[in-house]
Amino acid sequence: MPRFSDPAPCDDEERLFECPDCGTRLCSERSTVTCDRCDTEMQNLSVPRPQ
């Protein structure tokens, strides 16, 4: 799988998202983002994972 550059750290008002299919990462102010490459909903990496 190709590795894309990591845009982190994001600005304070932005969240970091990652596509589960291709691994593309981006920062966005929106609450949901769709990957331009795969048309898949991206995962929000800025929220803590449950323990």
C-alpha positions in Angstrom: 0.0 0.0 0.0 1.4 3.4 -0.9 2.2 5.7 2.0 1.1 9.3 1.7 2.5 12.3 3.5 1.0 13.0 6.9 -0.5 16.5 7.2 -0.4 16.4 11.0 -0.3 18.4 13.1 -3.5 20.1 12.1 -4.7 23.6 13.1 -6.6 23.9 16.3 -10.0 23.9 14.6 -9.2 21.0 12.2 -9.4 17.2 12.6 -7.1 14.6 11.1 -8.9 12.1 8.8 -7.5 8.9 7.2 -9.0 6.8 4.4 -9.3 3.1 5.6 -8.9 1.9 1.9 -5.9 3.8 0.6 -4.4 5.5 3.7 -4.7 9.1 2.4 -4.7 11.6 5.3 -6.0 15.1 5.4 -6.9 17.9 7.9 -10.5 19.3 7.7 -12.8 21.5 9.8 -15.8 19.3 8.7 -17.1 16.5 10.9 -17.2 13.9 8.0 -15.0 13.7 5.0 -15.1 11.5 1.9 -11.9 10.3 0.2 -11.4 11.9 -3.3 -9.5 8.8 -4.5 -11.8 6.0 -3.2 -15.1 7.7 -2.5 -15.0 6.1 1.0 -15.9 7.9 4.2 -12.7 8.7 6.0 -12.0 7.9 9.7 -11.6 10.7 12.2 -8.2 10.1 13.9 -8.6 13.1 16.2 -11.0 11.4 18.5 -9.6 9.2 21.3 -10.0 5.5 20.9 -12.1 3.5 23.4 -10.0 1.6 26.0 
